[in-house]
């Protein structure tokens, strides 16, 4: 018997976290790194299995089968590709998950060296790995965690100074620097419903309806359909709401253009609040190419938290920047459309329009 005849296309298993055959093949053709770890491709003619992003030449479609993980591939008689090393994907993501847990449990921001040692990698290599998996550096993720603690502490009774130290900051200056990045305003303003913050806003017409566009002096803080001044004031009850100036008018027109031209706003400045987890999810959303979709499970896996599918869904629901942060490109694992804060019909229209581009 020819040595290779024993490698027949393995039966494709149905798995809730695994895309269907066509989606798997599309991921291989696109060498989609975001799909690494969700399944492996088995090549009947060579007897090897690869991760979706493998740089090797693609085999013919009829010679490919897809299985949920390396263990299933090995059980079917395949061996790991030496070029893409698919077995390392699971180890890498487990290491990132361990690092995230380490960062979130630490009372003070841990140094990169300590995080890498905990994960079992060299610091420089782990820095690249962590950013590839989460979209953030370990330091940026840690700053987000600490800013999230500050946000929670500011919501409690007591002084701003006490909240700053309770959140783990050693000095108020660092807290104010992080607050400008993660809260969009100073800790005092955040604690007092946005008091002292200036937000300019306007409503623009788009092909999918009226859109609210609002921004601080740092960047866009709210993009939404079917909202107006009352909705914005409810979010920032003590902020100073100002009419649009020339700069915001120009920005609003670019935001409106996103509905019909998704690539037109790639460099728009943003100023959104969120935990480190939310920011990682939002970064993963912005990495989805127009015309493509990802499941909630794929987003969770892409940020190194494969078990946090429900939390990834909540982070999508907490997105403040409609269209610019494209949460409409996330669907359920079975391919169904899923929810959308601004209406299912609008989500379907956005996806249909992007596919035609």
Helices and strands as residue ranges (DSSP letters): G 3-6, H 21-30, G 33-35, E 40-43, E 48-50, G 61-63, E 64-67, H 70-75, E 79-80, H 87-105, H 112-119, H 123-134, H 138-154, H 160-166, H 172-182, H 187-191, E 198-206, E 209-215, E 220-225, H 229-235, E 240-243, H 246-257, G 262-265, H 276-286, E 294-295, H 296-302, H 309-317, G 327-329, E 330-331, H 344-356
